[in-house]
Amino acid sequence: MVSNSQQHKQDHERHHFRASEKFSFFQITVQGNKKTAYKLFGVNMTPEMIVIALVYFIQDILGLSELAISFFLKDDLHLDPAEVSDV
């Protein structure tokens, strides 16, 4: 049997955890000794979602490298957009 003070403390800890998870961007749900769920920006990170996020991340990195090449052509080689399209 749980006493009133212990129950109040558990309720307070649950409330504190819920309040803090509203503002966190990453959360791990733990039941016993086992991690059961990962959340990133409020989205459950299933294996499918991890793959989708990884693909988007890689596409963004590739876009950054293309942007660097565009600036190199424009700033260092002084090429106009029409001339770059011929390259």
C-alpha positions as CSV (number, residue, x, y, z in Angstrom):
1,M,0.0,0.0,0.0
2,V,1.3,3.5,-0.9
3,S,1.0,6.2,1.7
4,N,-0.4,9.6,0.9
5,S,3.0,11.3,1.0
6,Q,4.5,8.8,-1.3
7,Q,1.5,9.0,-3.7
8,H,1.8,12.8,-3.7
9,K,5.6,12.6,-4.4
10,Q,4.9,10.2,-7.3
11,D,2.2,12.4,-8.7
12,H,4.5,15.4,-8.4
13,E,7.3,13.6,-10.2
14,R,5.0,12.5,-13.0
15,H,3.7,16.0,-13.4
16,H,7.2,17.4,-13.4
17,F,8.3,14.9,-16.1
18,R,5.2,15.7,-18.3
19,A,5.9,19.5,-18.0
20,S,9.5,19.1,-18.9
21,E,8.9,16.8,-21.9
22,K,6.7,19.5,-23.5
23,F,9.8,21.6,-24.1
24,S,12.4,18.9,-25.0
25,F,13.1,17.9,-28.6
26,F,14.3,14.4,-27.7
27,Q,12.6,12.0,-25.3
28,I,13.2,8.4,-24.3
29,T,10.4,6.4,-22.6
30,V,11.6,3.9,-20.1
31,Q,9.6,1.0,-18.6
32,G,11.5,-0.9,-16.0
33,N,15.0,-1.6,-17.3
34,K,13.9,-1.4,-21.0
35,K,13.9,1.6,-23.3
36,T,10.6,1.4,-25.2
37,A,10.3,4.4,-27.4
38,Y,12.3,7.3,-28.7
39,K,10.7,10.6,-29.7
40,L,12.4,13.4,-31.7
41,F,10.5,16.7,-32.0
42,G,7.3,14.8,-30.9
43,V,7.6,12.1,-33.6
44,N,7.9,8.4,-32.6
45,M,11.2,7.3,-34.1
46,T,10.4,3.9,-35.6
47,P,12.9,2.3,-37.9
48,E,11.0,3.6,-40.9
49,M,11.1,7.2,-39.6
50,I,14.8,6.9,-38.8
51,V,15.5,5.9,-42.5
52,I,13.3,8.8,-43.7
53,A,15.1,11.3,-41.5
54,L,18.5,9.9,-42.6
55,V,17.6,10.3,-46.3
56,Y,16.5,13.9,-45.7
57,F,19.7,14.7,-43.8
58,I,21.9,13.3,-46.7
59,Q,19.9,15.3,-49.3
60,D,20.5,18.4,-47.3
61,I,24.2,17.8,-47.0
62,L,24.4,17.2,-50.8
63,G,22.4,20.5,-51.4
64,L,25.0,22.4,-49.3
65,S,27.8,21.0,-51.4
66,E,26.0,22.1,-54.6
67,L,25.6,25.6,-53.1
68,A,29.3,25.8,-52.3
69,I,30.1,24.9,-56.0
70,S,27.7,27.5,-57.2
71,F,29.3,30.2,-55.1
72,F,32.8,29.1,-56.2
73,L,31.8,29.4,-59.9
74,K,30.1,32.8,-59.3
75,D,32.7,34.4,-56.9
76,D,36.0,33.0,-57.8
77,L,35.6,32.2,-61.5
78,H,33.3,35.3,-62.1
79,L,30.9,33.3,-64.3
80,D,27.4,34.5,-65.0
81,P,24.5,32.1,-64.6
82,A,24.2,31.7,-68.4
83,E,27.8,30.7,-68.5
84,V,27.4,28.3,-65.6
85,S,24.6,26.6,-67.4
86,D,26.9,25.7,-70.2
87,V,29.4,24.1,-67.9
